[in-house]
Amino acid sequence: MSITYYDFKNLSKESQYELVSAKGVVISETYKEKLKFVLYKVSSFSVEIVYNVTNGKIEGLNVFHNNGACDKYCD
């Protein structure tokens, strides 16, 4: 799958969630109180989705340019 950072940012939030769920590769998961932070590799960038583990809802989504650090560990 190949999508650019900017094309991804231009998708609706719903489409972003769907694409990450379908095509993203989990890099790491972290829990903090009632939140679960899941970092995904998507194409040449990373996406973090924050889930509320109490109610099962998505609390937020953050998109990050990869600056080379992930290239070493994420392939």
N, C-alpha and C positions, 0 to 999 in steps of 0.2 A: 504494500500500500504506500502510495506516495501522495502526500498533501503538504503544502507549505504551511509554515507558521501563520502567515498572513491570511491564507485562504481559510485555515481553521478558525482564526479569530473572527472572520467574517460570517461564519456559520451562526445560526441561532443557537442559544444555549441548549435547547433540546437536541438539536442535531450534533452538537459537540459531545454531549453525554452519550448519545447513541453510538457515535463513531468510536469514542474511547472504549466503551463497553465491548464493542464488536471487534475492534482491531488493535487496541492498545495492549502492550505487554507490561505486566506488573513488574516494577523495579523494586519497590519497597512498600511496606505497610507499617504504620505507627499508630498507637492508640494514646489518647490523652483524655482522661475522664470519659465523657460520653461521646467523644468524637474519634473517628477512624480516618486517618490520612493515608490515601493510597496514591503512590506516584507511578505513573505509566509512561512508557516510551511510546511515542506516536511519531512515525516518520523520523524527522530530524530534530524533534523538540520533545519536551516533557510536559505532561499534564498531571496536576494534582487534583484529585476529587476528595472533598471532605464529606464524610457520611456521619449522620447522627445515628449511633447504634441503638439508642433508646426507641426512636420512632421509625427507623429505617429510611429516613429521607435524606436527600442530598442537601448539604448546607452551603456548598460553594465549589467553585472550580477555578483553578489558577493555571495559567499557561506560561511556560518558561522556555526561552531560547536555550539550546544546549551550547555551552561554551567550550566544548572539547573534553571536559571532565567526564561526561557521561559516555562519550564515544569509547573510552577505554573499558568501561564496566558494563555497558548496556547492550552489547552485541551478542 
